[in-house]
Amino acid sequence: MSVQLVILIGYVIVLLGVSWWSTVLIKRGTANKALNYLLAGRNLPASLVTVMLVGLAVGGASTVGVAETAYTRGFSAGWYNAAWGAGGIFVGLFVARHLRRMSVKTIPQLMGIMFGPWTRFLSVVCQLLVMISITALQYVAGGSILTALLPDVFTFNQGMLASAAVFIVITLFGGYWASGLTNLINVAAIYLGIIIALWASLNQFGGVETLLARLPESNPGFSLVEGLGLASVVGYMAVMITMATTTQAVSQICFASKDERTARNGFLIGGFLILPAGFLCAVFGLLAAANFPGLEKASMALPKLVTSLSPAVGGIFLASLWAADISTAVGLLMGCSTLVLEDVVKKFYKKPLEDASEVFVSRVVVLVVSLLSFALALTVVGILRTITTALAVTTSFTFILLAGIYWPRLVRRAAGFWVVLASLVLWILWTYVPSVRVVPELIYFEWAVCGGLMILFAIFAREPAGGVFSGPPDGPRTAPPAGS
């Protein structure tokens, strides 16, 4: 048995042990077991808020995906994570405490209170499409990692299946406590693995000077902007700040936080920790471009590089890359589970569900979403390209949320459905009708159209949106019951 496989198996055993222990925390928490399973009893400390955010951000897209882009476009690919970090900091400064004050559990629930049931339903569809797409990318990254580092054990599809199995088991049994506690281990493993592997890679391949000498002429190297272009860098910032504000998997961290201060501090610390990860992984893409030109799949850039390292370093890095996948996937799966339970099952099943039934339904949703994500993963090609277009759909929610917090008098009840629908239609057109791509990034369209609609409704419509952000500035802020 190879050293890499031994390290990987050991790592999985540790994570599964933590997940099992999390079931004890679910039973020991508040009387509401479903709240414990989905939101850790709204009692996450700042340390777990931080690692939940970092773990969600630094996943397959931030490691394998950034290296894939850097393989052809250079160091500027690292802006993906810098933008993610900026998004976390933005939420910490302007949004986290407001979300924690509310009694809602999901973003669509908030939309329903403000704009009615149809907007809530459409919001569920948008949020699920986004999070399932991102989850699928974690399977793609997991398959790439396991195939490159353990080719005698896994094919690409088998690697995706193995990744899916671990994601499902951790989430299925341990819930949100398992997500937080495993991310405490995962985040430490991610940064330790990246630093060790980067040091070993630079030593093995002759350092930065040798790297620059060997780079293909088409690769812009360490330029901060040239590879992606300024429009795409700005687009990354716009997408990630928009996404971090209202994607359910991110907002759920706020909802689960112990209190407002915990939510704010956890997001601020997490945002700063996220900032450098992408640029570190971009160096791996440059090293792969310099030493392994002509790869059939650019997504294999990082895994291919790691296969050239010593078994021990390669094994540690394998575990850290896989940890990045796991940390992102479990948060996304918990977000999907909460959405379906709160905004679909409870909405259409009129009888109150018992605690045990809620937990059971949540686990069934985790399984179903995982299967759908795996099917989608078989069709994904470019990791970062796919994820940035999907995340742009959250523009409608972010505009509505920020307006509701800071300019509530300008938010009209009639606006919600049409703004959310516009964001979804723009994504579909951008994906399937190339002729509409007259701007560099989808996010520019999203901002223009959603912002324009919000302004038009503010001018011509009269009925205000439902009240959500009420209460004294320093006191608790609650939303009306979800069904109201």
N, C-alpha and C positions, 0 to 999 in steps of 0.2 A: 504494500500500500504506500502511495507517494506521501511525501511530507505535506504537500498542499492539501491533499484529501483528508489527512489526519487533522490538520489545523481547522479545516472547514467543518468537519464532523464535530469536533470539540466545541467550536463556536456555536453551532446549531443546538447542541445539547444544553449549553449554558443558557441560550435564549429561551428554549423550551422550558427549562427549569424555572426561569423568571416568570414566564407566562403562566405556568402552573401555580406558582406562589401568588400571582395576581388574583387568582380565583378566591384565595383566602381573604384578600383585601376587599373583594366585592361582597363577600358574606359578612365581613366585620364592619362595613361602612354604614351609611344611613339605612333606615328601614326600607327605602325605595331601592331595590336591587337593580331595576332597570336604569335608574339615574346613576348608580355606581358603575354599571357596565358601559353606558354610553358617554357619561361625562365625569367619571371618577368622583361622583357625589358632589360635583362642583367644589372640589377641595384640592386641586393641583397646586403644589408649592411652586415658588418662582423657579427653582432648579429644574423641575419637570416641564414647566411652561417653556423655559429656554430650550431644553433639548427636544421637546416636541416640535418647536418651530424650526430649529436647526436640522433635525432629522427629516422633517417634511421638505425642507428646502434642498438639502444636500443629498440627493438621490441619484438615480440612474442618469437623469438629464444633466446633473451637475458634475458628474464624474465621466462616465462613458460618453455622454452626449456632448459635453464641452470638449473633450479630447477629440471626438469625431469631427467637430467643427474646426478646431484648431489644426487638425491634420491638413486641411486645405486652406483655411482662412487665417491662421495664426493666432497670436496671443490675445487678440481682441475678443475671441470667443469667451474669455473669462468674464466679460461684462454681464453675462447671463446671471452669474451668482452675485456679482456686485449689485445688480439691479434687484435681485431677490433680497439682499441685505437691506438695501434702501427701502424696499417695501415693508420689511419688518420694523425698521426704525420709524417709518411714517405711521404705521399702525400704532406703535407704542406711544408716539407723541400725540396723535390726534383722534384715534378711534378706539383703542383697547378698553379704556375705562367706560366708554359709553356702551359698548357691547356687553361688558360684564354687568352693568347696572340693570340690563333688561332681563326679564324672566323667560324670554324665548330660548329655544334650543337650536333653531335653524334659521338660516337666512330666508328661505321661502316662507316660514312662519311669520317673520317680520313683514315680508312683502304682502302677505295675506291680510294682516292687520291694517296696513296702510292703504291697500288698493283693492282688496276683495279676493274671492276664491279663485277666479280665473287667472289672475296674476300669480297667485300662490302656486297653482298647478303648473303654469308655464315656467315659473322659476325652478320648480323641482326638475322639470325636463332639462333645462339649461344646465343646472348644477350637476346633475347625474351624467350628462353627456361629457362635460368637462372633466369630471373626476374619473370616470371610466376610461377616458382617453389617456389621462396621465398615468393611471394604474397600468394600462396596457404597456406603456413605455418602460415601466419598471420590469416587466416580464422580458421585454426585448433586451434591455441592458443585462438582466440576470442571465439570459440565454447566451449572450455574447461573452460574458465573463467566464461562465462555467465551461463553455465550449473551447475557448482559447487556452484556458489554464489546465483543463482536465479533458483533453480530447479523447483519451482512451476510455473515459467514463461517460461523458455526455455528448450527444448531438445537440444542435442548436435548440430544437424543439424539446428535447429531454431536459435541457438546461432551463428553459422557460417553465416546464412542468414542475421541476424541482423547486424553482423559485416560488411559483404559485403555491405549492404545497406548504412551504414554510410560512409564507405570508398568511395563508388561511388559518393554519393551526394556531399561530400566535394570537391573531385577532379573534378567532372563533372562541377561544376559551378564556383568554385573559381580559378582553375588552380594553377600555381606555387606560386602566391602570397598567395593563401589560404594555400598551403602546408607550406610555411614559417611561416605565422602568426599563424596558428593553432599549429604548432610545438613549437612556443614560449610558448604557454600555455601548450602543452603536455609535454614538457621536464621538466618544473617546476613541473607539476603534478606528473610525473614519479618519480623524486627524492624525492619529499615531501612524496608521498605515500609509497615508499620503506622504507624510514627512519622511518616514523611513525609506519608502520606495523612491521618492524623488531624490534623496541623497544618494542612494545606491545607483540609480539610473544615471545621474550626472557623472558619478565617479566611473562607472563602467564604460560610458560612451564618450569620455574625454572632456567633459565640462561644456560650458556655454560657448566658448570660442569654437570648439570642434562642431558643436551643434549648428552654429550659424554658417560655418563653412560648408556643411553638408546639406543644408536645406535646399529643396528645389527652388528655382527662381520664381515660380508662381506663388510660393508661400511668402506672405509679408513678414514673417518672423515675429519679433517682439513689438511691432507697431501696436499702439493702443487702440487705433481707430481704423487703420487702412483696410484690414481684412473684411470686416463687416460693413464699414462705411458709417459715417456719422448718423445717417437717418436710421439705420438699424440699431445702433447703440442707444439713441434716444428712444427708439421704439421699444427696446428691451426695458428701459426705465419706466416708460409709460405702461407697458403690459404688466410688469411685476408689481409696481405700486398699486395699480388697479386691481390685480388679482389678489394680492395679499390683504386688501381691505375687505373683500366680500366673498371669497371662495369658502364654501362651507367647512372644508377641512382645516382652514386657517382660523376662521371665526370660531370654530368649535373649541379651539384652544383657549380663547377668551372666555367663552361660556363655561368652560370647565375650571377656570382659575379660581383660586381661593377667594380673592377679592379684587377690587379695581387696581390697587397698588401692585399686587402680584402680577396681574395681567400686563400692566404698563412696563414694569421692570423686566419681566421675562422677555417681552418682545424687544425692548431696547437692547438688552444684553445679547439676545439671540441674533438680532439684526447685525450687530457688529461682528459676531463670530462667523456669520455666513459670508461676509464680504470677501475674504481672501481665497476661499475654497476654489472658486472657478478659475482664478488666475494660476493657482498651483496646478490644477488639472490640465490647464491649457499647455503648460510646459511639457506634460506627457505627450500631448498631441504633436507638439513641435519635435520632440525626440523621436517619435514614431515616424513622422514625415521625413526626418533626416536619415534615419537608419533602416526604415522599411517602406520605401516608396512603392507605389503601385498596388496597394492592397485592394482586393476586390470590393470589400465593404469598409468604408471609413469608420463604421461603428466598431470595427475590430482593432482600431489603432491602439487604444489603451490596453486591452487584453493581450494583444500581440507583443507589446513592449514588455509587459510583465512576465511573459513566458521566457524572456531572455535573462531574467534575474535569477539569483540563487534560489533554490527550493524554499528555504526558510523565509526569505524576504518576499518571494512570490506568494507563499502561503499566507503570510500576514496581510499582504496587500489584497489578496483574493478575499480574505475575510472582511477587510475594511470596505472593499467595493460592494460586496454583497450586503454588508451592514447598511450601506447607503441606500441600496434598493429596499431592504426590509423596513428601514426607518420611514421612508416615504410611503410605501405601500400600506403599512398598517394604519397610518393616519388617514389616508384616503379611504380605505375600506370602512373605517369607523365613521367617517363623514357620510358615506353613502348609506350605511346602515341607519344612522340617525335620521337622515332625510326621509328614507322610505317609511320607517316606523312612524315618525311624527307627522309627516305631510301626506302620506298615502294611506297607510293602514288605519291609523287613528281617525283620519278624515272620512273614510268611506265605511269603516266598521264602527257602527254607532255605539255598540255596547262597550263599557269600560273593560280594558284588558287587565288581567292580573299581572303582577310583577313577573312571575315565571313565564307567562305567555309573551310578554314584551321582550324578555331576554331571548326566548326561543325564536321569535320572529326576527330579531336583530341578527342572530346567528345564521338563520336561513338566508337573509339578505346578503350577508358577507359571502356566503357560498355562491349564490346566484351571480352577484356582481363580479366575483372572481372568475367565474366561467365566461361571462360576457367579455370581460377584459382580456382574457386569454385568447378568445376568438378574434378580437380586434387586433391583438398584438401580432397575429400572423400576417397582417396587412401593412403594418407600420414600416416606413423606410427611414426617413430622417428624423432623429429624435428631437433635436431642438426646434426644428422647423414646425413639426407637428404640435409640440407643446405650446409654443408661443402663439400660434394661431388659435388653438383651443382656449387658452387663457384669456384671450381678448374678449370673449363673450361676457366676462364678468364686468365689463364697462358699465352696463346698464345698472347693475346692483350697486356699484361703487358710486356712481353719480347720484343715485337715489338716496343711498345711505348718508353720504356727506351733506347733501342738501337737507335731508331730514334732521341732521345734527346741528348744522350751522345756519341754514336758511329755511326753516320749516314753513314759513309763510309762502314760499314760492313753489311748494310741492303740491300738485293737484292730483286728486284721486283718479282722474281719467288718464293720467300720464303713464302710470305703472305698467299696464298690460302692453301698451304700444311701444314703450321704450325697451322693455325686455324682449318683445317679439322682434323689434328691429335689430337688436344685437344678435339674435339667433339667426335671422334671415341673412344678415351680412356675412356671418361665418359660413353659412351654407353656400352662398354665392361665391365667396372668396375661394372656397375649397373646390367647387365643381364648375365654376365659370371663370376661367383664367382672364377673359377679356375685361373683367371689372377691376383687375389689379393695376390701377393707374397711379397708386401711391406705393411707396416702398414697403410698408407694413400694414396689416389689417387694422392694427390699433388706431391708426390715424383716421380711418373711415369710422371706426366705432366711436371714437371721441367726438368727431364732427357730427355724426348723425344723432347719437344719443343725447349729446349736449344741446344740439339744435332743437330736438323734440322737447326736451325739458323746458327750454326757454319759450317755445311756442305755446305749450300747454300752460305755462305760468302766466302768459299774456292773455290767452283767449278762454281758458277754462276757469270755472269759478269755484267748484266744490273742493275744499281742501282734503288732503290725504288724511287717513285715520291717524289719531294721535298715538305716538309711540314714545317719543322723547319728552317725557313730562316729569315733574317733580323738582324739588329744590336742587340747585347746582351741586351741593356737596352731600346730598342725601341719596337714598336709593331711588333708582329710576326703574319703573316696571312697565311692561307692556300689558295690555288687556289680554284676557285669555285667548288662546289661539283660535278658538272657534268663533269668536265675536266678530 
